[in-house]
Amino acid sequence: MAIDDAGNFVVVWEDDADGNGLYQIMGRGFDAAGNERIPQFTVNTVAGGQQRNPAIDMDAEGNFVVVWEDDTDGNGLYQIMGRGFDAAGNERIPDFTVNTVASGQQRNPDIAMTPSGSFVVVWEDDQNANDIYNIFGRGFDAAGNERIPDFIVNREGNGEQRRPDIATDAEGNFVVVWEDDTDGNGLYQIMGRGFDAAGNERIPDFTVNTVADGQQRNPDVGADRAGNFVVVWEDDADGNGVRQILARGFDAGGNERLAEMTVNTNASGEQLAPAAVLGENVVVVWEDDMDRNGAFDILARGFEAVTTGPLAGRVVTTGETLVKEGFPERHGRAFPLPIGGQNR
């Protein structure tokens, strides 16, 4: 999901409404009151093969770009595709391939857009097909023209780098976070790196988590317009197979602003798929199965942006609701929207 400054929003999802096992990318737009503004539409223009794992972001005026994994020819190798729309849902940027090297696999895209419409896409890339993924990025202006050529985000190329997430400030400076297993021992850390609007390094590679034991997975980053950012992730530092949601905040220069904290107050059961929203304060949402009954609730908790004191904690949705990811400020992704068939 992505939202503009007036509160209008667009939701995208992968859809197999006819149940044939082939997914398309669908979208639908709403005004700030939740009334339909853009009827349901198909994002991808080529329907063959598989289209999966969409991500979306929007500028201040409501123009938006959707990116997704695409295997149009059904050969099992995915490319990263994108398409841009104006605030009314009309095509503004025709289908385009984000990655410039088509060999191997390109998966798990994410996108961050500035209020003026320039955007950066990141993804995990195994273009040499050796099953070792690096994090790649590419930047575009508001019209979809290349602004930053393909670049490797992670400086250390050994081991696995997976599941990138990106956030940008109002000026186009951006931060990317990802799962990192540089030493190939199967245990992941959360890494990050910051760039200016031209794609030059602004914050060198840094480890987000302060405890290196166990597993740290599935990061999400949210940034405010001034460039302060918060990273959240799933953490199993004690290796017991039960994950908690941790968070840590930084200023625009990459200096710690919020010390590492556990977001969830109930440590039993599983806590998964966190997302961070950063504005005047910080809100974190996640999937929670604290009673271990296999039914996940969506929980949220708020924090003051300059302290670790909790503002609130409440159940947003009850019952089994599996949110894929949430939405940092004007920046978001797919979540379930039941319309027919398989919608994920």
C-alpha positions in Angstrom: 0.0 0.0 0.0 1.1 3.6 -0.7 -0.5 6.9 0.4 -0.2 10.5 -0.8 -0.2 13.7 1.2 -4.0 14.0 0.9 -4.6 10.5 2.3 -5.5 8.9 -1.0 -4.0 5.4 -1.2 -3.5 2.5 -3.6 -3.3 -1.2 -2.7 -1.5 -3.8 -4.9 -1.4 -7.5 -4.6 -0.6 -10.7 -6.5 -3.8 -12.4 -7.7 -4.9 -15.8 -9.0 -8.6 -15.1 -9.2 -9.2 -17.9 -11.7 -7.3 -20.5 -9.7 -5.0 -21.6 -12.5 -1.8 -21.1 -10.5 -0.7 -18.1 -12.5 -0.6 -14.8 -10.7 -1.1 -11.3 -12.0 -0.4 -8.0 -10.2 -3.6 -6.2 -9.3 -4.3 -2.7 -7.9 -7.2 -0.6 -6.5 -7.3 3.0 -5.3 -9.2 4.7 -2.5 -9.7 8.2 -1.2 -8.8 9.1 2.4 -12.3 8.0 3.5 -11.9 4.6 2.0 -14.2 5.2 -1.0 -13.1 3.6 -4.3 -11.2 6.1 -6.4 -9.6 3.8 -8.9 -11.4 0.6 -9.8 -9.6 -2.6 -9.7 -7.0 -2.8 -12.5 -4.3 -5.2 -13.7 -0.8 -3.6 -13.3 1.2 -5.9 -15.6 0.4 -5.6 -19.3 1.7 -9.1 -20.3 -0.3 -11.8 -18.6 1.8 -14.8 -19.5 3.8 -16.7 -16.8 4.1 -15.5 -13.2 4.0 -12.0 -11.7 4.7 -12.0 -8.0 5.7 -10.0 -4.9 4.6 -6.4 -5.8 5.8 -3.3 -4.1 4.5 0.2 -4.5 5.3 3.8 -3.6 3.7 7.1 -4.3 4.6 10.8 -4.5 3.0 13.7 -2.7 0.5 14.3 -5.6 -0.6 10.6 -5.8 1.4 9.5 -8.8 2.7 6.0 -8.1 5.0 3.2 -9.4 4.6 -0.5 -8.9 7.4 -3.0 -9.2 7.2 -6.8 -9.1 9.0 -10.1 -9.9 8.1 -11.2 -13.5 8.6 -14.6 -15.2 6.5 -13.9 -18.3 8.1 -16.7 -20.4 7.7 -19.3 -17.6 11.3 -20.4 -17.5 11.6 -20.0 -13.8 13.9 -17.0 -14.0 12.5 -13.7 -12.7 13.2 -10.2 -13.8 12.1 -7.0 -11.9 9.5 -5.1 -13.8 7.9 -1.7 -13.1 5.0 0.5 -14.4 4.0 4.0 -13.4 0.6 5.6 -13.1 -0.8 9.1 -12.4 -3.1 9.9 -9.5 -6.2 8.8 -11.5 -4.7 5.4 -12.3 -3.8 6.2 -15.9 -0.5 4.8 -17.3 2.3 7.4 -17.0 5.4 5.1 -17.4 4.9 2.0 -19.6 6.1 -1.4 -18.4 9.9 -1.3 -18.0 12.5 -3.8 -16.9 14.4 -2.5 -13.8 17.4 -4.8 -13.9 19.8 -4.3 -16.8 21.4 -7.8 -16.7 18.7 -10.4 -17.5 20.7 -13.6 -16.7 20.0 -15.5 -13.5 17.5 -14.6 -10.8 16.2 -11.2 -9.7 13.7 -11.4 -6.7 12.1 -9.5 -3.9 12.0 -5.9 -5.2 11.2 -2.9 -3.1 10.8 0.8 -4.0 11.1 4.2 -2.4 9.8 7.4 -3.9 10.4 11.1 -3.0 7.6 13.6 -2.7 8.5 14.9 -6.1 8.4 11.5 -7.8 11.9 10.3 -8.3 12.4 6.7 -7.1 14.9 4.0 -6.4 14.3 0.3 -6.7 16.3 -2.4 -4.9 16.2 -6.2 -5.3 18.2 -9.3 -4.6 20.2 -10.4 -7.6 21.9 -13.7 -8.7 22.7 -12.7 -12.2 25.6 -15.2 -12.4 23.3 -18.1 -11.3 25.6 -19.3 -8.5 22.9 -19.2 -5.9 24.7 -16.4 -4.1 22.6 -13.2 -4.0 23.7 -9.6 -3.8 21.6 -6.5 -3.3 21.2 -4.3 -6.3 19.7 -0.9 -6.9 18.8 1.5 -9.7 17.4 5.0 -9.6 14.9 6.8 -11.8 13.5 10.3 -12.2 9.8 11.0 -12.0 9.4 10.3 -15.7 11.0 6.8 -15.4 14.3 7.8 -17.0 17.5 6.3 -15.4 19.1 8.6 -12.9 21.3 6.1 -11.0 22.7 3.2 -13.1 22.6 -0.4 -11.6 24.8 -0.6 -8.6 25.6 -3.2 -5.9 24.3 -2.0 -2.5 26.3 -4.4 -0.3 30.1 -3.9 -0.2 30.9 -7.4 0.9 30.1 -9.8 -1.8 30.6 -13.1 0.0 27.8 -15.2 1.3 24.1 -14.4 1.0 22.4 -11.0 1.0 18.6 -11.2 0.8 15.3 -9.4 1.3 16.2 -5.7 0.8 14.1 -2.9 2.0 14.5 0.8 1.2 13.3 4.2 2.5 14.0 7.7 1.3 13.8 11.2 2.7 12.3 14.3 1.0 15.6 15.2 -0.8 16.1 11.7 -2.2 18.8 10.4 0.2 18.0 6.8 0.9 18.8 3.9 3.2 18.8 0.2 2.3 18.7 -2.6 4.8 18.9 -6.4 4.1 19.6 -9.8 5.6 23.3 -10.7 5.4 25.1 -14.0 5.9 28.6 -12.9 4.6 30.4 -15.7 6.3 28.0 -18.4 4.9 27.3 -20.0 8.3 23.6 -19.8 7.8 23.1 -17.1 10.5 21.9 -13.8 9.3 22.6 -10.3 10.5 20.7 -7.1 9.5 23.0 -4.8 7.5 22.4 -1.3 6.2 24.0 1.4 4.0 23.0 4.9 3.2 23.3 6.9 -0.1 22.7 10.5 -1.2 20.2 11.3 -4.0 22.9 10.8 -6.7 23.7 7.3 -5.4 26.9 8.1 -3.7 27.7 6.4 -0.4 26.6 8.6 2.6 26.6 6.0 5.4 29.0 3.1 5.0 27.9 -0.5 5.6 26.8 -1.0 9.2 25.3 -3.8 11.3 21.9 -2.8 12.6 21.5 -5.5 15.3 23.8 -5.1 18.3 23.6 -8.8 19.3 25.1 -11.1 16.7 24.0 -14.5 18.1 21.2 -16.5 16.4 19.1 -15.3 13.5 18.0 -11.8 12.5 15.7 -11.8 9.5 13.1 -9.9 7.5 14.1 -6.2 8.0 12.0 -3.2 7.3 13.1 0.5 7.3 11.0 3.6 7.7 12.4 7.2 7.2 10.9 10.6 7.9 11.3 13.5 5.5 14.4 14.8 7.3 16.2 11.5 6.9 16.0 10.0 10.4 15.2 6.3 10.1 14.1 3.3 12.1 14.9 -0.4 11.3 12.8 -3.3 12.6 13.4 -7.0 12.2 12.6 -10.5 13.4 15.1 -11.6 16.0 15.9 -15.1 17.4 19.2 -14.2 19.1 18.8 -17.1 21.6 18.3 -19.7 18.8 15.1 -21.1 20.3 13.1 -20.8 17.1 10.8 -18.2 18.5 11.2 -14.7 17.0 10.7 -11.4 18.6 10.4 -8.0 17.0 13.4 -5.6 17.6 13.9 -2.0 16.5 16.7 0.5 16.4 16.7 4.1 15.3 19.3 6.4 13.6 19.6 10.0 12.6 20.2 11.1 9.0 23.9 10.6 9.5 23.6 7.0 10.6 24.2 7.7 14.3 22.2 5.8 16.8 19.1 7.8 17.9 17.0 5.0 19.5 18.8 2.2 21.3 18.0 -1.3 20.3 14.7 -2.4 21.9 12.2 -5.3 21.9 9.0 -4.0 20.4 6.6 -6.8 21.5 5.7 -6.9 25.2 4.6 -10.6 25.2 7.6 -12.8 24.3 5.7 -16.1 23.9 4.7 -17.4 20.5 5.9 -16.1 17.1 6.2 -12.4 16.1 6.8 -11.9 12.4 6.9 -9.5 9.4 7.4 -6.2 11.1 7.1 -2.8 9.5 8.0 0.7 10.8 6.3 4.0 10.2 8.3 7.1 11.2 6.9 10.6 11.4 6.8 12.7 14.5 6.7 9.4 16.4 7.4 5.8 15.6 4.8 3.1 15.1 5.7 -0.6 14.5 3.2 -3.2 13.3 3.7 -6.9 13.1 2.1 -10.4 12.9 1.7 -11.9 16.4 0.8 -15.4 17.5 1.5 -15.0 21.2 -0.8 -17.8 22.2 0.7 -20.2 19.7 -2.7 -21.2 18.3 -1.6 -20.7 14.7 -3.9 -17.7 14.2 -2.0 -14.4 13.9 -3.2 -11.0 15.0 -1.9 -7.7 13.7 -0.4 -5.8 16.6 0.9 -2.2 16.7 2.9 -0.3 19.2 4.0 3.4 19.2 7.1 5.1 20.6 8.2 8.6 21.0 10.8 9.3 18.3 13.5 10.5 20.7 12.8 8.1 23.6 12.0 4.4 24.0 8.9 5.1 26.0 5.8 3.3 24.7 2.9 5.4 23.6 0.4 2.7 22.9 -0.2 -1.0 22.2 -3.4 -2.4 20.8 -4.8 -5.1 18.6 -5.6 -3.6 15.2 -7.1 -6.7 13.7 -8.2 -10.0 15.3 -8.3 -13.5 13.8 -6.0 -15.0 11.3 -4.7 -12.0 9.3 -1.3 -12.5 7.7 0.0 -9.1 6.6 2.8 -9.5 4.2 4.3 -6.1 5.0 3.2 -2.7 6.3 3.8 0.8 5.0 6.4 3.3 6.1 5.4 6.9 5.5 3.9 7.1 2.0 5.8 3.9 1.3 4.3 0.4 1.3 3.6 -3.0 -0.1 1.0 -5.7 -0.6 -1.3 -7.0 1.9 -4.3 -9.4 1.7 -7.4 -8.0 -0.1 -10.0 -10.8 -0.6 -11.7 -10.4 -3.9 -11.7 -13.9 -5.4 -9.5 -16.9 -5.9 -6.0 -16.7 -4.3 -5.1 -13.1 -3.3 -1.8 -12.8 -1.4 
